Amino acid sequence: MKQSDIEKNKMISGQSDFILPFSMMDRTTFQPYSDIISIAESSVRVTDEAKAKRKAGLKIREQDETVKLLDDLITKKGEESLLAVVHADGNNMGSKISEMLTDKKDYDSCVNIMREFTADTAKAFGKSGLDAMQKCQQQLKEDYKDKYDEKAFFFRKIIADGDDMTFVCNARFVMDYVGAYLEAVQNYNNKGEKEWRYSSCAGICIFHSHYPFARAYSLAEQACESAKKNVNIDYWNGANSGKNHSNNNVYNITGYTSRKYINPQDAMSGSGARQKDKSFPIIRYAEILLAYAEALNNLTQAYEIDGQTYTRDTEAIKYYFNQIRYRAGIPGLTADDLITVEAFNKVVQRERLIELFWEGQRYYDIRRWGIVEDLEREPLMGLNVEQAEWEGFYQPTVIQYKSIIERDFKPKMVWLPLHLDEIRKVSVLDQNPGWDK
C-alpha cells in the first residue's frame, strides 16, 4: 500500500454538521417554486400560492361563460392575441365632496350627504357605465357580425367600485368601449345640479396575451394618472369647459385660449397643482427689430446722427424686419409690402399684433397709432361657443356676449386720467382731455 493511501486511512471520515438547502424562487413574489404544471402545452414552474390561485381561477372560469370565452380567445395559437386593459377613475371627486359639505356643520347632515353621494357615484360610474358598455357590445356585434367571431366582442369587468372601473377586452374594440363608458358617465346627472355632474378619465394598455397582466394593469393605471395631469380642454357647448359648465354665466366666449407662457407641467387646479416659475422679458430683441423697422419706414427725410445717415431705406427695413420672419420659417417682405409708408405700416401693425401677443404691448400700440376708436367699433369675432362641436362650433361668428356687444368706447379712453392728488401738487398741470369731470 502506498504511503499516501496509508495516511488517508488514518483520517477521520467526513460528516455533515449542517446542510444548506437550495431551491428556485419566483422573482416576483420571492416564494420558492413547489411544482411544475402544464399550461398551454408548456411546462411552467409555480409556487404553492400561484397553484392555489390558478385552481380558484379555473373554477371561476367554469362558472362564468364570459371569462371562459375571453380566455379561449387569447390562447388559441395562430390567432392575433392582443388585449387591452383599461383603468378609469373619476375626476375631481375630492373637490366635489368639499363643495357638497360646504356650510354643513352637523355630523348627521354630512353623513347623509356622503351616503347619498356614494350611492349616486355607484350608479354613475358603475351601473350607467356598464349599461353603456353592454349596449356598445350589442352594436359591435351587429356592425361586425360577419367579420369577427362573437367571442371577440366580450369584455371582462375586473373592478367596478365607486368611481373606479377596470376591464379587459379585445384590443380591436377598446376605443369603442372606453368612449361609451366615458360618455355615459359624463351624461349621467341624476340631480341636475353642477356638483352632481361627473367625468372620468381612462388609461389604456394594449398588450400581448402572454405579457404579465400585473405590468399591463400598472401601465394602464399610470396612463390614467397622466391623463388627469394632461387634460384636453374644449370650449364647445357640451364640452368639459363649455358654456354648459359655466359658473355665474362666466365662460370662454371666443373658444380660443392662449398657451403663451404656459409650461406643459403647469396646473391651475387639482391635487398637487403647481405652476413653474417663469421669467417674463421686459423687452425682447424682436421688439427692437420691429421698432427700428417701423421708425425707418416713417422717416420723411434724411437725418444724420453721429456721422451716420438715416433714411427710409427699404433694404434696411427688409434686413431687420425679415430676421423675425426667417426665424419662424416664413417668407419675408415683398415689394408690395414696402411700396408706400402706409402699406408697410399696416404690415408692421399686424406683425406686432402676432409677435408681441400676450406681452402687454397691444394696448399702447393701437393708441399711439391712433386706430383704437376704429378697432373698438368693429365686432369681435370668435368660434361659436353656443353650439356643439360638430354642429357649428368651428364656424367663425360675431360674439354676442352682453358685455361685448354693449361696450362703449369713449374718445377720452385713449388716455388715462391723472390722479387728482397729482394735479393739486402742480397748479399748471391740466387733466387729460375728457376726464375733467
WOVEN-V203303 format. One record per backbone hydrogen bond with DSSP energy under -0.5 kcal/mol. NH is the residue of the N-H (numbers start at 1). CO is the residue of the C=O. Records with the same first field share a line. If there is no record, write none. Layout:
# WOVEN-V203303
NH=CO, CO
This chain:
# WOVEN-V203303
6=2
7=3
8=4
9=5
10=6
11=7, 8
17=15
21=19
26=31
27=25
30=26
33=24
34=46
35=46
37=44
39=37, 42
42=39
44=37
46=35
48=32
51=47
52=48
53=49
54=50
55=51
56=52
57=53
58=54
59=55
60=56
61=57
62=58
63=59
64=60
65=63
68=64
69=65
70=66
71=67
72=68
73=69
74=70
75=71
76=72
79=76
83=81, 207
84=169
85=205
86=167
87=203
88=165
89=201
90=163
91=199
96=92
97=93
98=94
99=95
100=96
101=97
102=98, 99
104=101
105=103
110=106
111=107
112=108
113=109
114=110
115=111
116=112
117=113
118=114
119=115
120=116
121=117
122=118
123=119
124=120
125=121
126=121, 122
127=122
128=123
130=126
131=127
132=128
133=129
134=130
135=131
136=132
137=133
138=134
139=135
140=136
141=137
142=138
143=139
144=140
147=144
148=144
152=149
153=150
154=151
156=168
157=155
158=166
159=166
161=164
164=161
165=88
166=159
167=86
168=156
169=84
170=154
171=82
173=170
174=171
177=173
178=174
179=175
180=176
181=177
182=178
183=179
184=180
185=181
186=182
187=183
188=184
196=193
197=194
198=185, 188
201=89
203=87
205=85
207=83, 205
209=81
211=208
215=212
216=212
217=213
218=214
219=215
220=216
221=217
222=218
223=219
224=220
225=221
226=222
227=223
228=224
229=225, 226
230=226
231=229
233=231
234=232
237=387
239=236
241=234
242=239
245=242
246=243
247=250
248=246
250=247
251=249
253=251
262=259
263=261
266=263
267=274
273=270
280=278
281=279
287=284
288=284
289=285
290=286
291=287
292=288
293=289
294=290
295=291
296=292
297=293
298=294
299=296
303=310
305=303, 308
308=305
310=303
313=311
314=312
317=313
318=314
319=315
320=316
321=317
322=318
323=319, 320
324=321
325=321
326=322
327=323
328=324, 325
329=326
330=325
338=334, 335
339=336
344=340
345=341
346=342
347=343
348=344
349=345
350=346
351=347
352=348
353=349
354=350
355=351
356=352
357=354
359=356
361=356
364=361
365=361
366=362
368=364
369=365
370=367
371=366
372=366
375=371
376=372
377=373, 374
378=374, 375
382=397
383=254
384=393
385=383
387=384
391=388
393=388
394=389
395=392
396=394
397=382
399=380
404=401
405=401
406=402
407=404
410=408
413=410
414=411
415=412
422=419
423=419
424=420
425=421
426=422
427=425
429=426
435=432
